[in-house]
């Protein structure tokens, strides 16, 4: 983002505006005041200039008036954000407490009661974290928040089925292992949200991000190019040391068993070439002696070193992206997952063990590939998304295996089969996300996206990009109108069904009515009617609809499980 007046050096250096809402409010006011200040000391002013200054002064008065009119909302923005962050932390800790209660339940009735409470708290927590995420200016924090929210969303359904399976088969060790892994991951995600909103540092994450090869190449080239400005800003030893540290990181590529021989040799050759060019640069640099400016020979050496480093970066990018593309093609058919499901349903423990080994190998390939993609991502948000993908594959792989083992031990158990399906779907979803991540990384490398592009792959409904109002073309309007009509028909069906119910205060009935009302307002938008006026209004309503649907899903699952426990009998 271009620098704004709010970041002017005349401002107090201790003041940092961290949210877009406050910044966008202040920019016009700061610009107008700056205009007045710039004209203050000019001795000669034409009539036209005086008129313009007068108009600017009036504009400042109006702007200040508006600012004062909403003073409580804007002047207390920092306090408000502090309160909201505190509320988000409070909600996160409340969810953690409920999570602890949920983990210790021993009866179906107790589980139903606490899970219903947990669902309500999760929906409220999702709203709070979504608001904070959208207002954050730091793309890195946005990506971390999106990753944590994606984990919580996907793990919620896993938690439901894993807990039910464990309750249904309390003596099954694999079911307990499966459930414990879900609870552990949800706790980690909740703690990460608390870290973000309280601005706590994560030393482990900083270590991972700073070790990426792309960052190392960028820093090395910056160091080399700085010699043009100052020949004495560093020593030859520090430059060669920086290069060797960078070359050492390429061992993640060259030491991999999945890297082809030709690719390995190409990387090693390019590393050797960068060493030679750097040595030549150091030699030319030392020959410059007492020169205050870079000589022509030194300029050539700088360009040559940067060029060879660019070739190395391109080769590493091609290797990482090529391997990821090949893996997605091979694993797109989901053969190990299908085989695991079939073996589990047949109660064949030996076959489950065999296919589990194949899935473990696939998992290790994907984890290593995500690590290589992290090396070539070149933006912190994308690096964080790669780390999230790596962790997801690393965790879900063993969870699928434990779920398959449980099903093999109880092949007639419907809940065990449902549990395995949920984990397999999460795996497939992460593969789809990896495909989107691959496209984002390519777009950045080819220059089709800025270096601060948002890693919105992990959670589409909580995109890190700022939404903008757009005008829909005729085809899009027609499509939207058709969808709106379908929503209207569905809401009419809901209204007709609700007339059969007498208990208006029933949670499911009330939530269904709310969802139908939302659908109707979206339908009216397609006709140019109703309270929704812009596409931004529509998108916001769609987010509300998603949250309402999630809450309804929670309650429906709980009620079905409570009313018909026998349907899960093993």
C-alpha positions as CSV (number, residue, x, y, z in Angstrom):
1,X,0.0,0.0,0.0
2,X,1.3,3.4,-0.8
3,X,2.4,5.5,2.1
4,X,-0.3,7.6,3.5
5,X,-0.3,11.0,5.2
6,X,-0.8,9.1,8.4
7,X,2.7,7.7,8.1
8,X,4.4,11.1,7.6
9,X,7.6,11.5,9.5
10,X,6.2,14.7,11.2
11,X,3.9,12.4,13.2
12,X,5.0,11.2,16.6
13,X,7.2,8.2,15.8
14,X,5.6,6.3,18.7
15,X,2.2,6.5,17.0
16,X,1.3,3.5,14.8
17,X,-2.2,3.2,13.3
18,X,-2.8,-0.5,13.0
19,X,-6.3,-0.6,11.7
20,X,-7.7,0.5,8.3
21,X,-10.9,2.0,9.7
22,X,-9.0,4.7,11.7
23,X,-6.5,5.4,8.9
24,X,-9.1,5.9,6.3
25,X,-10.9,8.4,8.6
26,X,-7.8,10.4,9.2
27,X,-6.2,10.5,5.8
28,X,-8.5,13.3,4.3
29,X,-8.1,15.4,7.4
30,X,-4.3,15.1,7.5
31,X,-4.1,15.9,3.8
32,X,-6.1,19.1,4.2
33,X,-4.2,20.3,7.2
34,X,-0.9,19.6,5.5
35,X,-2.1,21.8,2.6
36,X,-2.7,24.7,4.9
37,X,0.6,24.3,6.6
38,X,2.5,24.2,3.3
39,X,1.0,27.6,2.4
40,X,1.4,29.2,5.8
41,X,4.9,30.7,5.3
42,X,4.6,31.7,1.7
43,X,4.9,35.6,1.6
44,X,3.1,36.1,-1.7
45,X,-0.3,34.7,-2.4
46,X,-2.6,35.4,-5.4
47,X,-6.3,35.9,-5.0
48,X,-6.9,32.5,-6.5
49,X,-4.5,30.9,-4.0
50,X,-6.2,32.7,-1.1
51,X,-9.6,31.5,-2.3
52,X,-8.3,27.9,-2.5
53,X,-6.8,28.1,1.0
54,X,-10.1,29.5,2.3
55,X,-11.9,26.5,0.7
56,X,-9.4,24.1,2.2
57,X,-9.9,25.8,5.6
58,X,-13.6,25.4,5.3
59,X,-13.1,21.7,4.4
60,X,-10.9,21.3,7.5
61,X,-13.6,22.8,9.7
62,X,-16.2,20.4,8.2
63,X,-13.9,17.5,8.6
64,X,-13.0,18.3,12.1
65,X,-16.7,18.8,12.9
66,X,-17.5,15.4,11.6
67,X,-14.6,13.9,13.5
68,X,-15.8,15.5,16.7
69,X,-19.4,14.4,16.0
70,X,-18.2,10.8,16.0
71,X,-15.5,11.5,18.6
72,X,-16.5,8.7,20.9
73,X,-16.3,6.2,18.1
74,X,-13.0,7.4,16.6
75,X,-11.1,9.0,19.5
76,X,-11.6,5.9,21.5
77,X,-10.7,3.6,18.7
78,X,-7.7,2.3,20.4
79,X,-9.6,1.6,23.6
80,X,-12.4,0.1,21.6
81,X,-10.0,-2.2,19.8
82,X,-8.5,-3.1,23.1
83,X,-11.9,-4.0,24.5
84,X,-12.7,-6.0,21.4
85,X,-9.4,-7.8,21.5
86,X,-10.0,-8.5,25.1
87,X,-13.4,-9.8,24.3
88,X,-11.9,-12.0,21.6
89,X,-9.4,-13.4,24.1
90,X,-12.2,-13.9,26.6
91,X,-14.3,-15.8,24.1
92,X,-11.2,-17.9,23.1
93,X,-10.6,-18.8,26.7
94,X,-14.3,-19.5,27.3
95,X,-14.2,-21.9,24.3
96,X,-11.1,-23.5,25.7
97,X,-12.9,-24.1,29.0
98,X,-15.9,-25.6,27.2
99,X,-13.4,-27.7,25.2
100,X,-12.0,-29.1,28.4
101,X,-15.5,-30.0,29.6
102,X,-16.3,-31.6,26.3
103,X,-13.2,-33.7,26.4
104,X,-14.1,-35.1,29.8
105,X,-17.8,-36.1,29.1
106,X,-18.7,-39.7,29.7
107,X,-22.3,-39.9,28.7
108,X,-24.3,-39.1,25.6
109,X,-26.7,-36.7,27.4
110,X,-23.8,-34.7,28.9
111,X,-22.1,-34.5,25.5
112,X,-25.2,-33.2,23.8
113,X,-25.6,-30.5,26.4
114,X,-22.0,-29.3,26.3
115,X,-21.6,-29.6,22.5
116,X,-24.7,-27.3,22.0
117,X,-23.0,-24.7,24.3
118,X,-19.7,-25.2,22.4
119,X,-21.4,-24.6,19.1
120,X,-23.0,-21.3,20.2
121,X,-19.6,-20.1,21.6
122,X,-17.8,-21.0,18.4
123,X,-20.2,-19.0,16.3
124,X,-19.8,-16.0,18.5
125,X,-16.0,-16.5,18.5
126,X,-16.0,-16.7,14.7
127,X,-17.7,-13.3,14.4
128,X,-15.3,-11.6,16.8
129,X,-12.1,-13.0,15.1
130,X,-13.5,-12.3,11.7
131,X,-14.1,-8.6,12.6
132,X,-10.5,-8.3,14.0
133,X,-9.0,-10.1,11.0
134,X,-10.7,-7.8,8.4
135,X,-9.5,-4.7,10.3
136,X,-5.9,-5.8,10.6
137,X,-3.4,-4.0,8.3
138,X,-0.5,-6.5,8.9
139,X,-0.8,-9.1,6.2
140,X,1.2,-11.5,8.2
141,X,-1.2,-11.3,11.2
142,X,-4.1,-11.7,8.8
143,X,-2.6,-14.9,7.4
144,X,-2.0,-16.3,10.8
145,X,-5.5,-15.4,11.9
146,X,-7.0,-17.0,8.8
147,X,-5.0,-20.2,9.3
148,X,-6.2,-20.5,12.9
149,X,-9.8,-19.8,12.0
150,X,-9.6,-22.4,9.2
151,X,-8.3,-25.0,11.7
152,X,-11.1,-24.3,14.1
153,X,-13.8,-24.5,11.4
154,X,-12.5,-27.8,10.0
155,X,-11.8,-29.3,13.4
156,X,-15.3,-28.6,14.8
157,X,-16.9,-31.3,12.7
158,X,-14.0,-33.6,13.4
159,X,-14.5,-33.0,17.1
160,X,-18.2,-33.9,16.8
161,X,-17.7,-37.2,15.0
162,X,-14.5,-38.2,16.9
163,X,-16.2,-37.5,20.3
164,X,-19.3,-39.5,19.3
165,X,-17.1,-42.4,18.1
166,X,-15.1,-42.4,21.4
167,X,-18.4,-42.4,23.4
168,X,-19.8,-45.2,21.3
169,X,-16.6,-47.3,21.6
170,X,-15.1,-46.2,25.0
171,X,-12.6,-49.1,25.1
172,X,-11.2,-48.5,21.6
173,X,-7.6,-47.1,21.9
174,X,-7.5,-45.8,18.3
175,X,-10.8,-43.9,18.8
176,X,-9.3,-42.2,21.9
177,X,-6.1,-41.3,20.0
178,X,-8.2,-39.9,17.2
179,X,-10.2,-37.7,19.5
180,X,-7.2,-36.5,21.5
181,X,-5.5,-35.3,18.4
182,X,-8.5,-33.2,17.4
183,X,-8.7,-31.5,20.8
184,X,-5.0,-30.8,20.9
185,X,-5.1,-29.1,17.5
186,X,-8.1,-27.0,18.4
187,X,-6.4,-25.8,21.6
188,X,-3.3,-24.8,19.6
189,X,-5.4,-22.8,17.1
190,X,-7.3,-21.0,20.0
191,X,-4.0,-20.2,21.7
192,X,-2.7,-18.8,18.3
193,X,-5.7,-16.5,18.1
194,X,-4.9,-15.2,21.6
195,X,-1.3,-14.7,20.6
196,X,-2.3,-12.6,17.6
197,X,-4.9,-10.3,19.3
198,X,-2.5,-9.7,22.3
199,X,0.4,-9.2,19.9
200,X,2.5,-12.0,21.6
201,X,5.5,-13.2,19.7
202,X,5.8,-16.7,18.4
203,X,9.6,-17.4,18.3
204,X,9.1,-20.7,16.5
205,X,7.2,-19.1,13.7
206,X,9.7,-16.3,13.3
207,X,12.5,-18.8,13.0
208,X,10.7,-20.7,10.3
209,X,9.9,-17.6,8.3
210,X,13.4,-16.1,8.5
211,X,14.9,-19.4,7.2
212,X,13.1,-19.4,3.8
213,X,15.5,-19.4,0.8
214,X,13.5,-16.7,-1.0
215,X,14.0,-14.3,1.8
216,X,17.7,-15.2,1.9
217,X,18.1,-14.6,-1.8
218,X,16.3,-11.2,-1.5
219,X,18.5,-10.2,1.4
220,X,21.7,-11.3,-0.3
221,X,20.8,-9.4,-3.5
222,X,20.0,-6.3,-1.4
223,X,23.4,-6.6,0.3
224,X,25.3,-7.0,-3.0
225,X,23.5,-4.0,-4.6
226,X,24.2,-1.8,-1.6
227,X,27.8,-1.9,-2.6
228,X,26.9,0.7,-5.3
229,X,26.1,3.2,-2.5
230,X,28.8,2.3,0.0
231,X,31.8,0.1,-0.6
232,X,32.6,-0.1,3.1
233,X,29.1,-1.0,4.5
234,X,30.2,-4.6,5.0
235,X,33.2,-7.0,4.9
236,X,33.9,-9.6,2.2
237,X,33.7,-12.3,5.0
238,X,30.2,-11.3,5.9
239,X,29.1,-11.4,2.3
240,X,30.6,-14.9,1.7
241,X,29.2,-16.0,5.0
242,X,25.7,-14.8,4.0
243,X,26.0,-16.8,0.7
244,X,27.1,-20.0,2.4
245,X,24.2,-19.8,4.8
246,X,21.9,-19.4,1.8
247,X,23.5,-22.3,-0.1
248,X,23.1,-24.5,3.0
249,X,19.3,-24.0,2.9
250,X,19.2,-25.5,-0.6
251,X,20.0,-28.8,1.0
252,X,16.3,-29.2,1.7
253,X,16.0,-29.6,-2.1
254,X,19.2,-31.5,-2.9
255,X,19.0,-33.9,0.1
256,X,15.4,-34.9,-0.7
257,X,14.9,-38.4,-1.9
258,X,12.1,-37.1,-4.1
259,X,14.3,-34.7,-6.1
260,X,15.4,-36.1,-9.5
261,X,19.0,-36.5,-10.3
262,X,19.0,-33.9,-13.1
263,X,17.3,-31.4,-10.8
264,X,19.7,-32.0,-8.0
265,X,22.7,-31.5,-10.3
266,X,21.2,-28.4,-11.7
267,X,20.8,-26.9,-8.3
268,X,24.3,-27.8,-7.2
269,X,25.7,-26.3,-10.4
270,X,23.9,-23.1,-9.9
271,X,25.1,-22.9,-6.3
272,X,28.6,-23.4,-7.5
273,X,28.1,-20.6,-10.1
274,X,26.9,-18.2,-7.5
275,X,30.0,-19.0,-5.4
276,X,32.3,-18.2,-8.3
277,X,30.5,-15.0,-9.2
278,X,30.5,-13.9,-5.6
279,X,34.3,-14.7,-5.3
280,X,34.8,-12.6,-8.5
281,X,32.7,-9.8,-7.0
282,X,34.8,-9.9,-3.8
283,X,38.1,-9.8,-5.8
284,X,36.9,-6.9,-7.9
285,X,35.6,-5.1,-4.8
286,X,39.0,-5.5,-3.0
287,X,40.8,-4.2,-6.1
288,X,38.7,-1.0,-6.0
289,X,40.9,0.0,-3.0
290,X,40.1,3.4,-1.8
291,X,37.6,4.3,-4.5
292,X,34.6,6.1,-3.1
293,X,32.2,4.9,-5.8
294,X,31.6,1.6,-7.6
295,X,33.8,1.1,-10.6
296,X,32.6,-0.2,-14.0
297,X,34.1,-3.6,-13.3
298,X,32.4,-3.8,-9.9
299,X,29.1,-2.9,-11.5
300,X,29.5,-5.8,-13.9
301,X,30.4,-8.1,-11.1
302,X,27.3,-7.0,-9.1
303,X,25.0,-7.6,-12.1
304,X,26.5,-11.0,-12.8
305,X,26.2,-12.1,-9.2
306,X,22.5,-11.0,-9.0
307,X,21.8,-12.7,-12.3
308,X,23.2,-16.0,-11.1
309,X,21.3,-15.7,-7.9
310,X,18.1,-15.1,-9.9
311,X,18.8,-18.2,-11.9
312,X,19.1,-20.2,-8.7
313,X,15.8,-18.8,-7.4
314,X,14.1,-19.7,-10.7
315,X,15.4,-23.3,-10.6
316,X,14.3,-23.8,-7.0
317,X,10.9,-22.4,-7.8
318,X,10.5,-24.7,-10.8
319,X,11.5,-27.8,-8.7
320,X,9.1,-27.0,-5.9
321,X,6.2,-26.0,-8.0
322,X,6.8,-28.9,-10.5
323,X,6.9,-31.5,-7.7
324,X,3.7,-30.0,-6.1
325,X,1.9,-30.1,-9.4
326,X,2.9,-33.8,-10.0
327,X,1.8,-34.8,-6.5
328,X,-1.6,-33.1,-6.9
329,X,-2.1,-35.0,-10.2
330,X,-1.1,-38.4,-8.7
331,X,-3.0,-38.0,-5.4
332,X,-6.0,-36.4,-7.0
333,X,-7.6,-39.8,-7.5
334,X,-7.5,-40.5,-3.7
335,X,-6.6,-44.1,-4.2
336,X,-5.2,-44.7,-0.7
337,X,-8.2,-43.1,1.0
338,X,-10.6,-45.2,-1.0
339,X,-8.7,-48.3,-0.2
340,X,-8.5,-47.4,3.5
341,X,-12.3,-46.8,3.6
342,X,-13.0,-50.2,1.9
343,X,-10.6,-52.1,4.1
344,X,-12.0,-50.5,7.3
345,X,-15.6,-51.3,6.3
346,X,-14.6,-54.9,5.7
347,X,-12.9,-55.1,9.1
348,X,-9.6,-56.1,7.4
349,X,-6.9,-54.9,9.8
350,X,-4.1,-56.2,7.7
351,X,-5.2,-54.3,4.7
352,X,-5.7,-51.2,6.8
353,X,-2.1,-51.4,8.0
354,X,-0.9,-51.8,4.4
355,X,-2.8,-48.8,3.0
356,X,-1.9,-46.8,6.1
357,X,1.8,-47.2,5.2
358,X,1.0,-45.9,1.7
359,X,-0.9,-42.9,3.1
360,X,2.0,-42.2,5.5
361,X,4.4,-42.1,2.5
362,X,2.0,-39.8,0.6
363,X,1.7,-37.6,3.7
364,X,5.5,-37.3,4.0
365,X,5.8,-36.3,0.4
366,X,3.2,-33.6,0.8
367,X,4.7,-32.3,4.0
368,X,8.1,-32.0,2.4
369,X,6.7,-30.4,-0.7
370,X,4.9,-27.8,1.4
371,X,8.2,-27.1,3.1
372,X,9.8,-26.5,-0.3
373,X,6.9,-24.3,-1.4
374,X,7.5,-22.2,1.7
375,X,11.1,-21.7,0.6
376,X,10.0,-20.2,-2.7
377,X,6.8,-18.3,-1.6
378,X,8.5,-14.9,-1.3
379,X,5.7,-13.3,0.8
380,X,5.1,-13.8,4.5
381,X,1.4,-14.5,4.1
382,X,2.1,-17.2,1.6
383,X,4.8,-18.7,3.7
384,X,2.4,-18.9,6.7
385,X,-0.1,-20.6,4.4
386,X,2.5,-23.1,3.4
387,X,3.3,-23.8,7.0
388,X,-0.4,-24.2,7.7
389,X,-0.7,-26.7,4.8
390,X,2.3,-28.6,6.1
391,X,0.9,-28.9,9.6
392,X,-2.5,-29.9,8.3
393,X,-1.1,-32.8,6.2
394,X,1.2,-33.8,9.1
395,X,-1.7,-34.0,11.6
396,X,-4.6,-35.3,9.5
397,X,-2.6,-38.2,8.0
398,X,-2.3,-40.1,11.3
399,X,-5.9,-39.1,12.2
400,X,-7.2,-40.8,9.1
401,X,-5.2,-43.9,10.0
402,X,-6.6,-44.0,13.6
403,X,-10.1,-43.5,12.3
404,X,-9.6,-46.3,9.8
405,X,-8.3,-48.6,12.5
406,X,-11.4,-47.8,14.6
407,X,-13.7,-48.7,11.7
408,X,-11.8,-51.9,11.1
409,X,-12.3,-52.9,14.7
410,X,-16.0,-52.0,14.5
411,X,-16.9,-52.4,10.8
412,X,-20.7,-52.2,11.4
413,X,-20.5,-48.9,13.3
414,X,-22.1,-46.1,11.4
415,X,-20.6,-43.4,13.5
416,X,-17.1,-44.8,13.0
417,X,-17.7,-44.8,9.2
418,X,-18.9,-41.2,9.4
419,X,-15.9,-40.2,11.4
420,X,-13.5,-41.6,8.8
421,X,-15.4,-39.8,6.0
422,X,-15.0,-36.5,7.8
423,X,-11.3,-36.8,8.1
424,X,-10.9,-38.0,4.5
425,X,-12.9,-35.0,3.4
426,X,-10.6,-32.7,5.3
427,X,-7.6,-34.3,3.5
428,X,-9.2,-33.8,0.1
429,X,-10.1,-30.2,1.0
430,X,-6.5,-29.5,2.0
431,X,-5.3,-30.9,-1.4
432,X,-7.7,-28.4,-3.1
433,X,-6.3,-25.6,-1.0
434,X,-2.8,-26.7,-2.0
435,X,-3.8,-26.3,-5.7
436,X,-4.9,-22.7,-5.0
437,X,-1.7,-22.0,-3.0
438,X,0.3,-23.2,-5.9
439,X,-1.4,-20.8,-8.2
440,X,-0.8,-17.9,-5.8
441,X,2.9,-18.7,-5.6
442,X,3.2,-18.8,-9.4
443,X,1.3,-15.5,-9.7
444,X,3.7,-13.8,-7.3
445,X,6.8,-15.3,-9.1
446,X,5.5,-14.2,-12.5
447,X,4.7,-10.7,-11.2
448,X,0.9,-11.1,-11.6
449,X,0.5,-10.2,-7.9
450,X,2.1,-7.8,-5.5
451,X,4.5,-9.0,-2.9
452,X,1.9,-8.3,-0.2
453,X,-0.9,-10.4,-1.7
454,X,-3.1,-12.0,0.8
455,X,-3.0,-15.7,1.6
456,X,-6.8,-16.1,1.4
457,X,-6.5,-19.7,0.3
458,X,-6.9,-21.2,3.8
459,X,-10.3,-19.6,4.3
460,X,-12.4,-18.3,1.4
461,X,-15.1,-16.9,3.5
462,X,-12.6,-14.9,5.5
463,X,-10.6,-13.6,2.6
464,X,-7.7,-11.4,3.6
465,X,-8.3,-9.1,0.6
466,X,-10.4,-6.0,1.1
467,X,-13.7,-6.3,-0.6
468,X,-14.7,-3.7,-3.0
469,X,-18.1,-2.8,-4.4
470,X,-18.4,-3.9,-8.1
471,X,-21.0,-3.6,-10.8
472,X,-22.2,-7.0,-12.0
473,X,-22.5,-7.5,-15.7
474,X,-25.8,-8.8,-17.3
475,X,-24.8,-12.5,-17.2
476,X,-23.8,-12.2,-13.5
477,X,-27.1,-10.4,-12.7
478,X,-29.1,-13.1,-14.4
479,X,-27.2,-15.8,-12.5
480,X,-27.7,-14.0,-9.3
481,X,-31.4,-13.5,-10.0
482,X,-31.8,-17.3,-10.6
483,X,-30.0,-18.1,-7.3
484,X,-32.2,-15.5,-5.6
485,X,-35.3,-17.1,-6.9
486,X,-34.2,-20.5,-5.7
487,X,-33.5,-18.9,-2.3
488,X,-37.0,-17.4,-2.3
489,X,-38.6,-20.7,-3.1
490,X,-36.6,-22.5,-0.4
491,X,-37.5,-19.9,2.1
492,X,-41.2,-20.3,1.2
493,X,-40.9,-24.0,1.8
494,X,-39.4,-23.3,5.2
495,X,-42.2,-20.9,6.0
496,X,-44.8,-23.4,5.1
497,X,-43.1,-26.1,7.2
498,X,-42.8,-23.8,10.2
499,X,-46.6,-23.2,10.2
500,X,-46.9,-26.8,11.4
501,X,-45.0,-26.1,14.6
502,X,-46.6,-24.6,17.7
503,X,-43.4,-24.0,19.8
504,X,-42.2,-20.7,18.3
505,X,-39.4,-20.4,20.8
506,X,-37.7,-23.7,19.8
507,X,-34.1,-23.0,18.9
508,X,-34.1,-24.8,15.6
509,X,-37.4,-23.2,14.6
510,X,-36.1,-19.7,15.5
511,X,-32.8,-20.3,13.6
512,X,-34.7,-21.6,10.5
513,X,-36.9,-18.5,10.5
514,X,-33.8,-16.3,10.7
515,X,-32.2,-18.2,7.8
516,X,-35.3,-17.9,5.7
517,X,-35.4,-14.2,6.4
518,X,-31.8,-13.8,5.3
519,X,-32.5,-15.7,2.1
520,X,-35.5,-13.5,1.3
521,X,-33.5,-10.3,1.7
522,X,-30.9,-11.7,-0.7
523,X,-33.7,-12.5,-3.2
524,X,-35.0,-9.0,-2.9
525,X,-31.6,-7.6,-3.7
526,X,-31.6,-9.4,-7.1
527,X,-34.8,-7.5,-7.9
528,X,-33.4,-4.2,-6.8
529,X,-35.6,-4.1,-3.7
530,X,-35.2,-4.5,0.0
531,X,-32.6,-3.2,2.4
532,X,-29.5,-4.5,0.6
533,X,-28.3,-1.7,-1.7
534,X,-24.7,-2.7,-2.8
535,X,-22.8,-5.9,-3.6
536,X,-20.9,-5.3,-0.3
537,X,-24.2,-5.4,1.5
538,X,-24.9,-8.7,-0.3
539,X,-21.5,-10.2,0.6
540,X,-22.0,-9.2,4.2
541,X,-25.4,-10.8,4.2
542,X,-23.9,-14.0,2.7
543,X,-21.4,-14.1,5.6
544,X,-24.3,-13.8,8.1
545,X,-26.1,-16.5,6.2
546,X,-23.0,-18.8,6.5
547,X,-22.8,-18.2,10.3
548,X,-26.5,-18.9,10.7
549,X,-26.2,-22.1,8.7
550,X,-23.3,-23.3,10.8
551,X,-25.2,-22.7,14.0
552,X,-28.3,-24.5,12.6
553,X,-26.1,-27.4,11.5
554,X,-24.7,-27.6,15.1
555,X,-28.2,-27.8,16.6
556,X,-29.5,-30.2,14.0
557,X,-26.6,-32.6,14.6
558,X,-27.0,-32.5,18.3
559,X,-30.8,-33.1,18.1
560,X,-30.5,-36.0,15.7
561,X,-27.8,-37.5,17.8
562,X,-29.9,-37.1,21.0
563,X,-33.2,-38.4,19.5
564,X,-31.8,-41.4,17.6
565,X,-28.7,-42.7,19.4
566,X,-29.5,-46.2,18.2
567,X,-28.8,-45.2,14.6
568,X,-25.1,-45.3,15.6
569,X,-25.1,-48.6,17.3
570,X,-22.2,-50.9,16.4
